[in-house]
Amino acid sequence: MERVAGIKVSGVCKMFSRQTCAILVSLFIAILPAFAQYKIVWGDVHGHTSNSDGKGSLDDYFTHARDVAKLDFVIVTDHDFGNSSPWRMPKEKWMLTQDKADQYTVKGRFVAIAGYEWTSQAKYWSGFTNGPAERLFPGPPKFYNHKNVYFTNRIGYLFSAKDVAYNNPDTLAEVVRKHGGLIQNNHPFALFNEAGDQWEYVPANSSVIVNTEMGLDVSRYEGKTYELNWEKSLREFLNRGGRTGFVSGTDTHEGRPAARTAVLATELTREAIFDALRHRRNYAINHARIGLDFRINGHFMGEEIELAGKPQIMVDVKGTAPIEEIVIIRDGKVLHALRPQKQNVSFAYVDETFAETSYYYVRVIQVDKDEHGNKSHAWSSPIWVKKR
């Protein structure tokens, strides 16, 4: 048997026993029709305008996303305090943000989402001694880092990191849950101790703080190389039992959002995008729009599942350039790797060494590079597997 629904399986059969091959072939047949219920929509989940410390208006931001970057959706996330106020973003600017997001949203064509960046800094605590401090809260300094907060529906005002009622991830998550919103962790890289106290929230709040920005461990920018340990930081969180999916954003301050996050949505609406993000049915990219489908026993990325047998992993990559490497990561280590050197790759793999519980995700690296010399990457959200 050479192909099933257009996917080459002869190579798989050479790698495994006849019985295992039969299982994999049946798995391909079973799961392929299910993917028709979702389509990949591309967006940027992190960007700024002149309402905080960026350039350009909200109109400039949404127009660039829709007409220049050709995105399906975009989230604007200005800081929760603005340049025009020493305390926080003025309420009228937050209301305008929501007005503009509604104005630019057209079902089936483009979705604009209003959000903000909850901007926690160590200087807000009285115990901070490394430079100027605002000293809003007593005690030793905390660095919960920055988190994007966004909603499907309008809210009266934002919940600021400078407000004692919402100055930590848990109290923030509680109020955001009540309003039907979502939270993502931003840039948890090691440089400048950005990870800090990023992960200090109770496990139950992972249902609201559902995703984290993913990026390169080593990044090149304008001729300089930075050791970020970005993916490493995320693996360490997952290794401790953390739950998070992967997204990415440009964090543009120039008003130029670009495709960095792919979500598997039923349709191009705000509600469908939120449903995908809430279930971690999303993946992160750097640079090129790599198509990535990753499933275990027919379950999509982002799911938590129980299995009686061994995990049967299916990976389908539709690249934009030759693929240098595809790896399956299990519990922070490479379980299986391929170096196909071709643009489109589909394969199946059975984890015969699976024991009790594990998480898995897929990383793809292409040979092409962005303007700074970083190769195009894609990272699937994890799938968590427990033995039944």
C-alpha positions as CSV (number, residue, x, y, z in Angstrom):
1,M,0.0,0.0,0.0
2,E,1.7,3.2,-1.2
3,R,-0.8,6.0,-0.2
4,V,-3.8,6.6,1.9
5,A,-5.8,9.7,1.0
6,G,-2.8,11.0,-0.8
7,I,-0.4,10.4,2.1
8,K,2.6,8.1,1.5
9,V,2.6,5.2,4.0
10,S,5.1,2.7,2.5
11,G,7.9,4.3,4.4
12,V,6.0,3.8,7.6
13,C,5.4,0.1,6.9
14,K,9.1,-0.5,6.4
15,M,9.8,1.0,9.9
16,F,7.3,-1.0,11.9
17,S,5.7,-4.5,12.1
18,R,2.8,-5.4,9.8
19,Q,0.4,-5.1,12.8
20,T,1.7,-1.7,13.7
21,C,1.6,-0.6,10.1
22,A,-2.1,-1.7,9.9
23,I,-2.9,0.4,13.0
24,L,-1.2,3.4,11.5
25,V,-2.9,3.1,8.2
26,S,-6.3,2.8,9.9
27,L,-5.4,5.8,12.0
28,F,-4.7,7.9,8.9
29,I,-8.0,6.9,7.4
30,A,-9.9,7.7,10.6
31,I,-8.5,11.1,11.3
32,L,-8.2,12.7,7.9
33,P,-11.9,13.5,7.4
34,A,-12.0,15.0,10.9
35,F,-9.6,17.8,9.9
36,A,-12.1,19.1,7.4
37,Q,-14.0,20.6,10.4
38,Y,-11.1,23.1,11.0
39,K,-9.2,25.5,8.8
40,I,-5.9,27.3,9.6
41,V,-6.4,31.0,10.2
42,W,-3.4,33.3,10.6
43,G,-3.0,36.1,13.1
44,D,-0.8,38.2,15.4
45,V,-1.7,38.1,19.1
46,H,0.6,40.9,20.3
47,G,1.1,44.5,19.1
48,H,1.1,48.1,20.1
49,T,-0.1,51.5,18.8
50,S,0.4,55.1,19.9
51,N,-2.2,54.4,22.6
52,S,0.7,53.2,24.6
53,D,4.3,53.0,23.5
54,G,3.9,52.2,19.8
55,K,3.5,54.1,16.6
56,G,0.4,54.7,14.5
57,S,-3.3,54.7,15.2
58,L,-5.7,51.8,15.7
59,D,-6.8,52.4,12.2
60,D,-3.3,52.1,10.9
61,Y,-2.8,48.9,12.9
62,F,-5.9,47.1,11.8
63,T,-5.6,48.3,8.2
64,H,-2.0,47.0,8.0
65,A,-3.0,43.7,9.5
66,R,-5.9,43.2,7.0
67,D,-4.6,44.8,3.8
68,V,-0.8,44.6,4.0
69,A,0.0,41.5,6.2
70,K,-3.1,39.7,4.8
71,L,-4.0,38.3,8.2
72,D,-7.2,36.6,9.1
73,F,-7.2,38.0,12.6
74,V,-5.2,40.3,14.8
75,I,-5.3,41.3,18.5
76,V,-4.2,44.7,19.6
77,T,-2.6,44.7,23.0
78,D,-1.5,48.2,24.2
79,H,-0.1,48.4,27.7
80,D,-2.6,48.8,30.6
81,F,-1.1,52.3,31.3
82,G,-0.6,54.8,28.5
83,N,1.8,57.6,27.7
84,S,-0.9,60.2,28.4
85,S,-1.5,59.0,32.0
86,P,0.9,58.3,34.8
87,W,-1.5,55.6,36.1
88,R,-3.1,53.6,33.4
89,M,-4.6,53.8,29.9
90,P,-7.5,56.3,30.0
91,K,-10.9,54.7,29.9
92,E,-11.8,56.6,26.7
93,K,-8.9,55.0,24.8
94,W,-9.9,51.5,26.0
95,M,-13.5,52.2,24.8
96,L,-12.1,53.4,21.4
97,T,-10.0,50.2,21.1
98,Q,-13.2,48.1,21.5
99,D,-15.1,50.4,19.1
100,K,-12.4,50.0,16.4
101,A,-12.1,46.3,16.8
102,D,-15.9,45.9,16.3
103,Q,-15.7,48.3,13.3
104,Y,-13.0,46.3,11.5
105,T,-14.4,42.9,12.2
106,V,-16.3,41.4,9.2
107,K,-17.4,37.8,9.6
108,G,-15.6,35.4,7.2
109,R,-13.1,38.1,6.1
110,F,-11.2,39.6,9.0
111,V,-11.5,39.6,12.8
112,A,-10.1,42.3,15.0
113,I,-9.9,41.7,18.8
114,A,-9.4,44.3,21.6
115,G,-6.9,43.4,24.2
116,Y,-4.3,44.9,26.4
117,E,-0.9,43.9,27.9
118,W,-1.0,43.5,31.7
119,T,2.4,45.0,32.5
120,S,3.7,43.7,35.8
121,Q,7.1,45.0,36.9
122,A,9.3,44.5,40.0
123,K,9.4,48.3,40.6
124,Y,5.8,48.3,41.7
125,W,6.8,46.6,45.0
126,S,8.4,48.5,47.9
127,G,11.2,46.1,48.3
128,F,12.6,46.9,44.8
129,T,16.0,48.5,45.1
130,N,17.4,48.3,41.6
131,G,16.6,51.8,40.2
132,P,13.5,54.0,40.3
133,A,10.5,52.4,41.9
134,E,6.8,53.2,42.0
135,R,6.3,51.3,45.3
136,L,2.6,50.6,44.8
137,F,2.6,47.4,46.9
138,P,4.5,46.4,50.1
139,G,7.0,43.6,50.2
140,P,9.7,42.0,48.2
141,P,9.5,42.6,44.4
142,K,7.7,40.3,42.1
143,F,8.2,40.1,38.3
144,Y,5.1,38.4,36.9
145,N,6.2,39.6,33.5
146,H,3.7,40.8,30.9
147,K,0.5,39.0,30.0
148,N,-2.0,39.8,27.2
149,V,-5.6,39.8,28.1
150,Y,-8.4,39.8,25.5
151,F,-12.2,39.3,25.3
152,T,-14.9,38.4,22.9
153,N,-17.3,40.9,24.4
154,R,-16.9,44.4,25.5
155,I,-15.8,45.2,29.1
156,G,-16.2,48.5,30.9
157,Y,-12.6,48.9,31.8
158,L,-9.3,46.9,31.9
159,F,-7.9,45.2,35.0
160,S,-4.5,46.8,35.5
161,A,-1.3,45.3,37.0
162,K,-1.0,48.6,38.9
163,D,-4.3,47.9,40.7
164,V,-3.9,46.0,44.0
165,A,-7.0,43.9,43.2
166,Y,-5.3,42.5,40.0
167,N,-1.6,42.7,40.7
168,N,-0.9,39.0,40.5
169,P,-1.8,36.3,37.9
170,D,-4.3,34.5,40.1
171,T,-6.5,37.5,40.9
172,L,-6.2,38.6,37.3
173,A,-7.3,35.1,36.1
174,E,-10.3,35.1,38.4
175,V,-11.8,38.3,37.1
176,V,-10.9,37.6,33.4
177,R,-12.7,34.2,33.8
178,K,-15.8,36.0,35.0
179,H,-15.8,38.1,31.9
180,G,-15.2,35.2,29.5
181,G,-11.7,36.4,28.5
182,L,-8.4,34.7,28.0
183,I,-4.8,35.4,29.1
184,Q,-1.5,34.5,27.5
185,N,2.0,34.6,29.0
186,N,4.4,36.9,27.1
187,H,8.1,36.5,26.2
188,P,9.3,34.2,29.0
189,F,12.9,34.3,27.9
190,A,15.9,34.3,30.2
191,L,17.4,37.6,29.0
192,F,16.9,40.2,31.7
193,N,15.2,37.5,33.8
194,E,12.0,37.9,31.8
195,A,10.7,34.5,33.0
196,G,11.0,35.7,36.7
197,D,7.8,34.9,38.5
198,Q,6.0,34.3,35.2
199,W,4.5,30.9,36.2
200,E,3.3,31.8,39.7
201,Y,-0.3,30.9,39.4
202,V,-2.4,27.9,40.6
203,P,-2.8,25.1,38.1
204,A,-6.6,25.6,37.9
205,N,-6.0,29.0,36.3
206,S,-4.4,27.4,33.3
207,S,-7.9,27.2,32.0
208,V,-7.8,31.0,31.6
209,I,-4.0,31.5,31.2
210,V,-4.1,29.1,28.4
211,N,-1.2,30.0,26.1
212,T,2.3,31.3,26.1
213,E,4.4,33.0,23.5
214,M,7.0,30.7,22.0
215,G,10.2,31.7,20.4
216,L,13.8,30.9,19.6
217,D,16.4,29.8,22.2
218,V,19.0,31.7,20.2
219,S,17.9,34.8,18.2
220,R,19.7,37.1,15.8
221,Y,18.6,40.7,15.5
222,E,20.3,43.5,13.6
223,G,23.6,41.6,13.5
224,K,23.7,40.6,17.2
225,T,23.0,37.2,18.7
226,Y,20.9,36.8,21.9
227,E,20.8,33.8,24.2
228,L,17.1,33.8,25.1
229,N,16.5,30.2,26.1
230,W,12.9,30.8,25.2
231,E,11.8,27.3,24.2
232,K,14.0,26.0,27.1
233,S,12.0,28.1,29.6
234,L,8.7,26.7,28.2
235,R,10.0,23.1,28.4
236,E,11.0,23.6,32.0
237,F,7.5,24.8,32.8
238,L,5.9,21.8,31.0
239,N,8.3,19.4,32.8
240,R,7.1,20.7,36.1
241,G,3.5,19.8,35.1
242,G,2.5,23.1,33.7
243,R,-0.2,23.4,31.0
244,T,0.2,25.8,28.2
245,G,-0.3,26.0,24.5
246,F,2.0,27.9,22.1
247,V,1.3,31.2,20.4
248,S,3.5,34.0,19.0
249,G,3.3,37.7,18.3
250,T,5.5,40.3,16.7
251,D,5.2,42.6,19.8
252,T,5.3,45.3,17.1
253,H,5.8,48.8,18.2
254,E,5.9,50.0,14.6
255,G,2.2,49.3,13.8
256,R,3.2,46.4,11.6
257,P,1.6,43.1,12.8
258,A,2.5,39.9,10.9
259,A,1.5,36.2,10.8
260,R,2.9,34.5,13.9
261,T,0.1,32.4,15.3
262,A,-2.0,29.8,13.5
263,V,-5.3,28.6,15.0
264,L,-7.5,25.7,13.9
265,A,-10.9,27.3,13.8
266,T,-14.3,26.2,12.5
267,E,-14.9,29.5,10.8
268,L,-13.5,33.0,10.7
269,T,-15.3,34.7,13.6
270,R,-14.2,36.1,16.9
271,E,-16.1,33.3,18.8
272,A,-14.4,30.5,16.7
273,I,-11.0,32.0,17.3
274,F,-11.5,32.2,21.0
275,D,-12.8,28.6,21.0
276,A,-9.6,27.5,19.3
277,L,-7.3,29.5,21.6
278,R,-9.2,28.3,24.7
279,H,-8.6,24.7,23.7
280,R,-5.0,25.4,22.7
281,R,-5.8,24.4,19.1
282,N,-3.1,26.7,17.9
283,Y,0.6,26.8,17.1
284,A,3.4,29.3,16.8
285,I,5.7,30.2,13.9
286,N,8.7,32.3,13.3
287,H,8.7,33.9,9.9
288,A,7.2,31.6,7.2
289,R,3.6,30.3,7.3
290,I,4.3,26.7,7.8
291,G,1.3,24.4,7.8
292,L,1.4,22.0,10.7
293,D,-1.0,19.2,11.7
294,F,-0.1,17.2,14.8
295,R,-2.3,14.6,16.4
296,I,-2.1,11.6,18.7
297,N,-4.7,8.9,18.2
298,G,-6.8,11.4,16.2
299,H,-6.7,14.0,19.0
300,F,-5.6,17.5,18.1
301,M,-2.8,19.7,19.5
302,G,-3.8,21.2,22.9
303,E,-5.8,18.2,24.1
304,E,-5.4,16.2,27.3
305,I,-6.2,12.5,26.6
306,E,-6.1,9.0,28.2
307,L,-5.0,6.0,26.2
308,A,-5.1,2.3,26.8
309,G,-2.3,1.5,24.3
310,K,0.7,3.3,22.9
311,P,0.5,6.9,21.5
312,Q,0.1,6.8,17.7
313,I,1.5,10.1,16.5
314,M,0.7,11.6,13.1
315,V,2.5,14.7,11.7
316,D,1.7,16.5,8.5
317,V,3.8,19.5,7.5
318,K,3.2,21.7,4.5
319,G,6.2,23.9,4.2
320,T,7.1,27.0,2.2
321,A,10.7,25.9,1.6
322,P,12.7,22.7,2.2
323,I,12.3,21.4,5.7
324,E,15.6,21.0,7.5
325,E,14.3,19.2,10.6
326,I,11.2,17.9,12.2
327,V,11.4,16.6,15.8
328,I,8.8,15.1,18.2
329,I,9.6,16.4,21.7
330,R,8.5,14.2,24.6
331,D,8.9,15.4,28.2
332,G,11.5,18.0,27.1
333,K,13.7,15.6,25.1
334,V,13.8,14.6,21.4
335,L,11.9,11.4,20.9
336,H,12.1,11.2,17.1
337,A,13.7,13.3,14.5
338,L,13.7,13.6,10.7
339,R,15.8,15.6,8.3
340,P,13.7,15.3,5.1
341,Q,15.1,18.2,3.0
342,K,11.8,18.5,1.1
343,Q,8.9,20.9,1.4
344,N,5.9,18.6,2.3
345,V,6.2,15.8,4.8
346,S,3.7,13.4,6.3
347,F,4.7,10.6,8.7
348,A,3.4,8.5,11.5
349,Y,5.2,7.3,14.6
350,V,4.3,4.9,17.5
351,D,5.8,5.7,20.9
352,E,6.7,2.2,22.0
353,T,8.4,3.4,25.1
354,F,5.5,5.4,26.5
355,A,5.0,4.6,30.2
356,E,2.4,6.5,32.3
357,T,2.1,10.2,31.5
358,S,3.9,12.4,29.0
359,Y,3.5,15.5,26.9
360,Y,4.4,15.8,23.3
361,Y,4.9,18.6,20.8
362,V,6.4,19.0,17.3
363,R,9.0,21.5,16.2
364,V,9.7,22.2,12.5
365,I,12.7,24.1,11.1
366,Q,12.9,25.2,7.5
367,V,16.1,26.2,5.6
368,D,14.9,29.7,4.8
369,K,15.6,32.6,7.0
370,D,14.1,36.0,8.0
371,E,15.8,39.3,7.4
372,H,18.0,38.8,10.6
373,G,19.2,35.3,9.7
374,N,16.8,33.3,11.9
375,K,15.5,30.1,10.2
376,S,11.7,29.7,9.9
377,H,10.2,27.6,12.8
378,A,6.9,26.2,13.8
379,W,6.0,24.8,17.2
380,S,2.7,22.8,17.8
381,S,0.9,23.2,21.1
382,P,1.5,20.1,23.2
383,I,-0.7,17.1,23.6
384,W,-0.8,15.6,27.1
385,V,-1.2,11.8,27.3
386,K,-2.0,9.7,30.4
387,K,-2.2,5.9,30.5
388,R,-5.7,4.6,31.1
